[in-house]
Amino acid sequence: MTVFRLKQLASTSAHMAAGAVRWNYDRAELIADGVVHAVGVCFGLIAATVLVVLTAVYATAFEVAVVSVYVAGLLAMLVLSATYNLWPISRAKWVLRRFDHSAIYVLIAATYTPFIMELKDSIFAIALLIGVWCVAIVGSCSSWCCRAVTTGSRSVSIWRWLERLHAL
C-alpha cells in the first residue's frame, strides 16, 4: 500500500478523533507538495552555502557566526517542514509537527539575530536579542506544552502557560 493511499485512508477512517486534521489530498497534490519541499531544501542549502562563504570572505569571524545562526535556523525549518509534510500518517508525524512548529519560532529569532547584531556594542541590542530568543523559546515550548491548533490560540495558550509559571 502506498503512502498516498495510507494518507487517504487515515483521513476517512471511522477511528479518527472528532475535530482531527483531515488529509484529503490526491496523488498529484502529494507529489507537488514533495517537489516543492525538496526544491525548497535544495535551494536553501545552496543559498546558505553562498551566504556563509560570502560572509567569510568579506566579513569578520563574529559576523560569520551571526550569519551561521540564521542559516542554521533557516535550514532547520526547511528540513523539519519537509520531513513533517512528507511523513506518512503515524504517531511520529504528530511529533514531527511539533518540531516543525518549534522550528518556525527558531527561524524567526534567527532572522532577527543578524539585524540586531548590527547595533554593535549596545546594551539595547543585547537586551533585544535576549528578548527575541526568550520569546522564541517560549513559543517553541508552547508547541510542546500546549495543544493549540492555530497561531492565535497558541498565543492565548502561551499567555496561560506564562500565568501558570508566574503562579509558581
C-alpha positions as CSV (number, residue, x, y, z in Angstrom):
1,M,0.0,0.0,0.0
2,T,1.4,3.4,-1.0
3,V,1.9,6.4,1.3
4,F,-0.7,8.2,-0.8
5,R,-3.3,5.6,-0.1
6,L,-2.4,5.4,3.6
7,K,-3.0,9.2,3.9
8,Q,-6.3,8.9,2.2
9,L,-7.4,6.0,4.4
10,A,-6.4,7.9,7.5
11,S,-8.4,10.9,6.5
12,T,-11.6,8.9,6.1
13,S,-11.1,6.4,8.9
14,A,-14.0,5.9,11.3
15,H,-11.5,5.8,14.1
16,M,-10.4,9.4,13.7
17,A,-11.0,11.7,16.7
18,A,-13.6,14.4,16.3
19,G,-12.1,17.6,15.0
20,A,-8.8,15.9,14.0
21,V,-6.9,17.2,11.0
22,R,-8.1,15.6,7.7
23,W,-5.9,14.8,4.8
24,N,-7.9,14.5,1.6
25,Y,-5.1,15.1,-0.9
26,D,-5.0,13.3,-4.2
27,R,-1.8,11.8,-5.6
28,A,-0.9,14.9,-7.7
29,E,-1.2,17.2,-4.6
30,L,1.1,15.0,-2.5
31,I,3.6,14.8,-5.3
32,A,3.6,18.6,-5.8
33,D,4.0,19.0,-2.0
34,G,7.0,16.7,-2.1
35,V,8.6,18.5,-5.1
36,V,8.1,22.0,-3.5
37,H,9.7,20.9,-0.2
38,A,12.6,19.1,-2.0
39,V,13.2,22.2,-4.2
40,G,13.0,24.5,-1.1
41,V,15.5,22.4,0.9
42,C,17.9,22.2,-2.2
43,F,17.7,26.0,-2.8
44,G,18.0,26.6,0.9
45,L,21.2,24.6,1.1
46,I,22.7,26.4,-2.0
47,A,21.7,29.9,-0.7
48,A,23.0,29.1,2.8
49,T,26.3,27.9,1.5
50,V,26.7,31.0,-0.7
51,L,25.7,33.3,2.2
52,V,28.2,31.8,4.6
53,V,31.1,31.7,2.0
54,L,30.5,35.4,1.0
55,T,30.3,36.4,4.7
56,A,33.5,34.5,5.4
57,V,35.3,36.3,2.5
58,Y,34.0,39.9,3.2
59,A,33.3,39.9,7.0
60,T,34.7,39.1,10.4
61,A,34.6,35.8,12.1
62,F,31.9,37.2,14.5
63,E,29.7,38.1,11.6
64,V,30.2,34.7,10.1
65,A,29.0,33.2,13.4
66,V,26.0,35.5,13.4
67,V,25.0,34.6,9.9
68,S,25.5,30.9,10.7
69,V,22.9,31.3,13.4
70,Y,20.4,32.5,10.7
71,V,21.5,29.7,8.3
72,A,21.0,27.1,11.0
73,G,17.5,28.4,11.8
74,L,16.6,28.5,8.1
75,L,17.8,25.0,7.3
76,A,16.3,23.5,10.4
77,M,12.9,25.0,9.5
78,L,13.1,23.9,5.9
79,V,14.2,20.3,6.7
80,L,11.8,19.8,9.5
81,S,8.9,21.2,7.4
82,A,9.8,18.8,4.6
83,T,10.1,15.9,7.0
84,Y,6.8,16.6,8.7
85,N,4.8,17.2,5.5
86,L,6.2,14.1,3.7
87,W,6.0,11.7,6.6
88,P,3.2,9.2,6.4
89,I,0.4,9.4,9.0
90,S,1.6,7.9,12.2
91,R,2.4,8.9,15.8
92,A,5.7,10.1,14.6
93,K,4.0,12.6,12.3
94,W,2.5,14.4,15.3
95,V,5.9,14.6,17.0
96,L,7.4,16.0,13.8
97,R,4.6,18.6,13.6
98,R,5.7,19.9,17.0
99,F,9.3,20.1,15.8
100,D,8.1,21.9,12.7
101,H,6.2,24.5,14.7
102,S,9.1,24.9,17.0
103,A,11.5,25.4,14.1
104,I,9.3,28.3,12.9
105,Y,9.9,30.2,16.2
106,V,13.6,29.5,16.0
107,L,13.7,30.8,12.4
108,I,12.0,34.0,13.4
109,A,14.6,34.6,16.2
110,A,17.4,33.5,13.9
111,T,16.3,36.0,11.3
112,Y,16.3,38.9,13.8
113,T,19.8,37.9,15.1
114,P,22.0,39.4,12.3
115,F,19.9,42.6,12.1
116,I,20.1,43.1,15.9
117,M,23.8,42.4,16.0
118,E,24.3,45.3,13.6
119,L,23.6,47.5,16.6
120,K,27.1,46.7,17.9
121,D,28.2,47.4,21.4
122,S,24.7,48.4,22.5
123,I,23.0,47.3,25.7
124,F,19.7,47.8,23.9
125,A,20.8,45.3,21.2
126,I,21.8,42.7,23.7
127,A,18.6,43.1,25.6
128,L,16.6,43.0,22.4
129,L,18.4,39.8,21.3
130,I,17.8,38.1,24.6
131,G,14.1,39.1,24.4
132,V,13.7,37.8,20.9
133,W,15.3,34.5,21.8
134,C,13.3,34.2,25.0
135,V,10.0,34.7,23.1
136,A,11.2,32.1,20.6
137,I,11.9,29.6,23.4
138,V,8.5,30.2,25.0
139,G,6.9,29.8,21.5
140,S,8.8,26.6,21.0
141,C,7.8,25.3,24.4
142,S,4.2,26.2,23.7
143,S,4.4,23.8,20.6
144,W,5.2,21.0,23.0
145,C,3.2,22.0,26.2
146,C,0.0,23.5,24.7
147,R,-2.2,21.6,22.3
148,A,-3.2,24.6,20.3
149,V,-4.2,24.3,16.7
150,T,-3.8,27.8,15.4
151,T,-1.3,30.6,16.0
152,G,-3.9,32.8,17.6
153,S,-5.0,30.1,20.1
154,R,-1.3,29.2,20.6
155,S,-0.7,32.9,21.6
156,V,-3.5,32.6,24.1
157,S,-2.0,29.3,25.3
158,I,1.4,31.0,25.7
159,W,-0.2,33.6,28.0
160,R,-1.9,30.9,30.0
161,W,1.4,29.0,30.3
162,L,3.1,32.1,31.5
163,E,0.4,32.7,34.0
164,R,0.8,29.2,35.4
165,L,4.6,29.7,35.5
166,H,4.1,33.0,37.3
167,A,1.8,31.4,39.8
168,L,4.5,29.0,40.9
